[in-house]
Amino acid sequence: MWYDGENLKMGDVVKKQVRKREMFPLSLKDWTVFAAAMLAGSVLCRFLQTISTSDVHVPMIFVLIVLIISLSTDGYFYGILAAVFSVFAVNWAFTYPYMKLDFSIYGYPLTFLTMLAVGLVTSALATGLKEQQKLRIEAEREKTRANLLRAVSHDLRTSLTAISGSVTSVLEGKNMSEEEKTELLMNAKEDAEWLYRVVENLLSITRINGASQINTTDELLEEVIGEAVSNFKKRSDRVSLEVTIPEEPIFVPMDAMLIEQVLRNILENAVVHGKGLTTIWVSAENEGDTVKITIEDDGCGIDPRILGHLFDGSLEFEGPFGGDGNRFMGIGLAVCKTIIDAHSGKISAHNREDHGAVFDIVLPKAERYAEFESGDYYDHT
């Protein structure tokens, strides 16, 4: 595609407009915050005027209002506007002569200039802190994304090579026994199933809009756990699975498909890495405004060396929970953390006191179903 001078100029104009919108975004929410904060500050100052003859507190209150507005709104616009508005509001409504602008009073010009400067600096600092926070969060997302891509590229290449090698050996191995061919085909089948799970994880991440926002509906936790357990049993029927769910209904705002993916990832990881594993326990319990889902097993547990990196997709070495070094390098657990974070929840892991691993998932409950105390919730729509 060819670009002429006019197109380049238009591109520069668009970039400037985007930067301008980022610095001075306008929204109904921010205007509401601005108006409410200014009104609250004015009412408080007016109330204090009725119980005190001093007005030294007024500038400090409005500087605090500027700080609150700067922290609660996007961009620099509202903080700067609050600083300028505060100077005129203090002079007009809370400085004698009242209800009149007069900057000629001895000492007041310097006071108002100082207040304006403090307000502007406060606004700039507060907005800068928010921007730094956004950059830090974005940097963490980029780090996780890079780890996932690195793990996926390595694992896909390794598994595809293994599948191709196994199939080629079967096709070209004229002197191979049926047992040898069966073993190679079974290996290729396992690698293909693993590739399927990797693609499933990647598709789950694509369901998350902007890596932080998802569309949720209030789902019955018992049904979501039941679906995940049922799908897991179809793939692995050699492990004993015990499920404990509270009798009262628990509704959680979630994307059910994503939460099922999290549960299946943890269950499948337990089977793959939990040497000596015979039983997996899945339970859920109410904890005030949240619900905690616990998945634990009686396997070999998690190598303490990798506990701190279990959810960042950077597992690369062999160990009791590290696999064979070229598959299951933490990508599934990194996906789990991404999904749980998007649900405003928390996920953590630790070892049992004797042996085995424990994964805890904490999710916020849906408030509007709190009145349901029995199983008749099925009749409600």
N, C-alpha and C positions, 0 to 999 in steps of 0.2 A: 504494500500500500504506500502511495506517495503522499507526502505532507508538504503543503506550501506554507508560506509565511502567515497567511491569514488563519489557517487551521491551527498553527502553533500558537498564535496570539489568542485564539478562542480557547485553546487548552489552558493557557496561563490564566485567562479570565475565570474559567471554571474552577481551577485549583484555588484561586484567590477567594472565590465565593464560598467554596467548601471550608477553607480555613476560617473565613469570617463567620460562617454558621457555627463552627466548632467553638469559637471564642465567644460569640454572642447568640446562643440558641434561644429561641423564643418558644415558650410552651405555656399552656393554661395552668399546668401544675406549678411551674415556677412563679408565674404571676400570682397565683393563689397564695403560695408560701410568702412571697414578697409583701402582699397586701395584709395577710394575717399577722406577720411579724411586726410590720410597721404599726398596725392598729393596736396590737398588744403592748408595744413599747409606749405608744402615746397614751393609752389608757392607764398604764402603770405610772407614768410620769405625772399625769393629771391627778391620780389618786394620791401620790406622794406630796403633791403641792398642797393638798387639803390638810395634811398632818405635819408639814414642815415648812418653815419659811426659807430654807436654803435650797438652792437649785444646782449645787455642785454635782449632784448625782445624775442629773439629766444627760450630760454628754457621755458619761460612762455607760448609762443604760443604752443609749443609741449606738455606741461603739459595739456593745454586746449584740445588739440587734443586727448590726452589719455583719458580725462574725457568724451569727446563726444563719442569716440569709446566704452568705457566701458558702457555708458548708452544706446547705440544704438545696442549692440550685446548681445548674450546670453553666459552665463558662464564667466569664468575667462580668458580663453585662449587669446582672442583678446586684452583685456586690458593689460595683462602682455606682450604679444608680442609687443603691441604699445609702452609700456614703454621702453622695451629693444631696439626696433628699433629706437625710438626717440633719445636715448643716442648716438647711432652710427651715426645717420643722422646728429645730431647737430655737432658732432666732425668732421665728414667727409666733410660735405657740407657747414657748416656755421661757422667754427672756423679756424682761420689761423694756419698753412698753409692749404688752401682750397684743397679739393679733395684728402685728405690724412688723414689717421687715426694717431693721435698723442696724447696719453694720458699723455705724460711726461711734457707737458707745466706747468709751475709753477701755482698752484692754480686750474687748470682745473680738475685734478682727483677728488678733493673734490666736485667741482661743479657738475661734471657728476654723482658722487655717490649720491649726494643729489637729483639731478634730477631723477635718477633711483628710489630712495626710494620714492620720492613724487609721481612719476608715478605709482609705484606698490601699494602704499597705496591708491591713488585715485581710481585706478582700483578696488581694493578690496572693498573699501567703496561703490562705485557705484554699483558693482555687488551685494553686500550685501543688499543694499537698494531695489534693484529690487527683490531679493529673499524674503525679508520681505513683499513687496507689494504682491507678488504671494501668500505667506502664508496667508496674511490678506484676500485676495479675496477668497481663498479656505476655510478659516474659516467661512466667511460669507455664502458661498455656503453650507457648512456642517450644519450651523445653520438653514438655510432655509429648507434644506432637512430634518433635524430632526423635525422641526416644521410641515412640510407637512406629514411626516410619522406618527407623533403622532396624527395629526388631522384625517388622513385617517383611522388609525387603530381604533380610538375611534368611528368615524362616521360609518364606515362599520359595526362594531360590533353592534352598536345601531340600525341601520336600518335593518340589517339582523334579529336581535332579534324581532323587531317590525313586520316585514313581517311574520316571522315564527309564532308569537303569533296571528296575525290576521287570518292567514290561518287555524291554529289549532282551533281557536275559531269558525270559520265558519264550519269546518268539524265536530266538536264535539258538537256544539250548537244546539241540537235538538229542544229546545224550543224558539229559536231566531226568531224574525220576519224577513221578507224579507228586511225591511228598515235597520235593524241592520246589517244583513249580507252584504247588499250593502255598508253600511258605512265602515265596516271593510275591504271589498275588495277594496274600493276606497282608503283607507289609505295605504293598501299594494301596490296598484298601484302607488301612489305618492312616497312611499319609493323606489320602484323599479326604477321609473324614475330618482329619485335623485341618486341612485347607478349608473345608466347608465351615468349620467353626471360626477360623480366622476371618473369612469373608462375612460371616454372620456378625462378628464383633465390629468389623468396619462399617457394616450397614447400620448397626445400632448407633454408632457415633454420628453417622450422617443424619440420623433422626433428631439430633440435638441441634437446635438453631443457634448459631453463634457460640457453640460450646458452653452455653450457660442457660439457655431458655428452652423450655419444652412445653408442649401442650399436654395438660394433665386433666384427668377426670377422677372423681372419687370412686375408687375401686375397693371391693371387699378383699381384704388381705388374705383370708382363708382360700379364696378361689385362685388368687395369683400364685400363692405358694403351692397349692394343689396342682396347678397346671405345670409349674416348673418341675415339681417332683415327678409327676407323671411322665413328662418328656425325658427326664433323666433316667427313669427306670427302664424306658424302652432301649436306651443305649447301654446301660450298665445294670444288669440284673443280678450280679454276683455279690453286691454289697447290701448288707442289711440297712434299711433306712427307717428311722423312727421320727415321727412328726408330732409335735405337741402345739396345739393352737388353743387360745382362750375360748370359752364357750360364748362369751358375748361378741357381737359383731364388731370388727375393727375396720373402719374405712380410712383409706389413705389416698390423698391426691397424688396421682402418678400416671406415667405412661406405662401401662401394664406390660407391654411387650419388652420394654427396656428393663424393668425390674425383674421379669422372668429371665432375661438374659444374664443379669447379675447373679441370680441364684444358680443358674445352670453353670456359669463359669466357675463359681466357687466349688460346686459339687463335683464337676469334672476335674478340676485341679486337685481336689482331695484324692480322687481315685488314681490319677496319674502319678502324683508325687508322694502320696501317703503310704510309704512302704509298710507292709504288715497290717494295713487297714482292713477292718472287718465290719465296722458299724459307723454310720453317720447319723447324728442327731440334729434335727431342725426344729427350732422352737420360736415362738413369738410371745411377747409379754407387753402389757401396757405400762408406760412410764409417764404418767401425767399427760402432757400434750403431745407426747411422742410414743412410738412403738419401736421396740427393739427386736430384731430378728437375729437369732444366733444359730450359726452352723458350726458344729464341732465334730471331730472324728477321733478315732483311737489309733491313728497311724503313727509315723515316726516324728511328726511335728515339723516345725519350720526352723531352718538353720538360723541361729541368732545373727549371723553376719549379714543376712539379707532382709531382716525385718524392717530396717529403716528405708529400704528401697523396693519394698514389695509391690507398691502401687504406682511406681513411676515408669514402668516399662523398660527398666535398664538392667534386668537380671541377665548376666552373661556367663557366670561360672557354674561349674558342676557342684553339686552338694545334695543333701537329703531332700531339699525342696527346689533344687535348681534344675532337675531334669537331666537330659543328656547333653545339654550345652547348645543344642541347635533347634529345639522346639519348646513351646510354652515358656518363653523367656519373659514372663510377666506381662505380656500384652493383654491377656484376658483380665488380669487384676487391674491393670491401668485403665482399661475400658470400664471396669466396675466403678472405680473411683470417679471417673468422669461422669458417669451416669448418676451416681449417688449425689455428687456435688450439684449436679443440675437439678436434683430434687430437693435441694437445701437440706440434705442429710449428711451423715457421717459414716465412714466405714473404717474399721480398724481390725488388727489381727494380733494374736499372741498365742503362746503355747499353753497347753494344759499342764497342771502340776505334775501328773504322772507321765503321760505321753499323748501326743496328738496335738492338733491345731484347732484354734477357735477363731471364727470370724464374726464380728458384731456389726450389724447394720442398724442405724437409728434413722427413722423417718418421721416427719411431722404428721399428725393425724388430721383428718377432716373434722372441723368443729361442728358442722351442721348436723352430724349424725350422733351427737353426744346424748340425745334424749332417748335413743333406742336402747332398751335394756333387755330385750328378749329377741327371739328369732323371728318375730313378725315383720322384720324389716324387709322381707322379700315381697311383701304386699305393697310397699311404697314405691312410687315412681316420681 
